[in-house]
Amino acid sequence: MMNEIVRYGIIGCGMMGQEHIRNIRLLEGTRIAAIFEPDPQMRAAAQALAPEAAMCDSAEALLDRDDLDALVVASPNHLHVAQFEMIAARRPLPLLIEKPLYTDPADGARVREIAARYPAPVWIAMEYRYMPPIALLIEQAAEATGGVKMLTIREHRFPFLPKVGGWNRFNRYSGGTFVEKCCHFFDLMRLILGDEPVRVMASAGQAVNHKDELVAGEVPDIWDSGYVIVDFAGGARAMLELCMFAEGSRYQEEISAVGPKGKIEAFVPGPTRFWPPEAGPAPVPEVVVSPRAPKGPERLAVPVEEALLAAGDHNGATFYQHARFLQVVRGAGEVEVTVEDGARAVEIGLAAQRSAASGQAVEFPGRAGGAAAA
């Protein structure tokens, strides 16, 4: 398929599905062939972005088409497992499926079983790996620190955006904030440290957001802030600090990795469309490398093309992720974010939800190289 047009089928075209469409269309040799989106407003928006695409009335109808080479699933979280299973049974094409891979603790084994018999590549969408400043930190972390011993991730951002039916307002649909929002960060922890967690401790709650909302007569129960500490098998520690009532922060994500040799930090602005014009020019992402004294820090600007910033809310990451996935579809690349990666990130998120709810640490017995306890 190296010289052929790669034709995509998209299942779910809400906010994230539309971001996938915009970024796929920036890649040469691609076409959006078919879309399934049940919400009329989202369906119309997706059709406007990809007027060449056939609009299907069901996921099954989309999968029955013979003009597809790859699939993208960007439906609400609680639908991912059933749709993954249906695709495996009906049309197992190369698949990029949005995070979180699943939301119910009971589905961890189920997704692994589906993946074990799936005959084509499956890529879990962990866009944060591909944000340019974070990618540079990942690349340089071991050398800059001499081996990461402490890893801190801070996200200060805007509240959850409105979604169709308000599904992201409820733990039962989203998996909870530490699954829905933060599986990205737990994936980064595992990737940067090259290790597995043995213990998770968390404190979190609903401090400010959504308390006055009613969705179908029900008050949302989704958390908006918290801390998570994760102990890893090799002795490193990682911490997440999340605040979702901090819109207007200069940087949305700040990541710090420290070791015996020094420190490396990444500073990532939030989506350009949320930057207040009265605050002046939006900040440029940067990475700061700080060797231990007496040397001073080195600041590296990591600008992102305007076209990529305009195509989505993830600092260009969705484009870079799709460029790599396209190589996999063409048979010229390897899956970089596996089903196992996606499952383990969810397991840490679920453990954080349990720990914050119970006030107790959650252990992962035998996790160093072994199976996780969800």
Order of alpha helices (4+ residues) and beta strands (2+ residues): beta-alpha-beta-alpha-beta-alpha-beta-alpha-beta-alpha-beta-alpha-beta-alpha-alpha-alpha-beta-beta-beta-beta-beta-beta-beta-alpha-alpha-alpha-beta
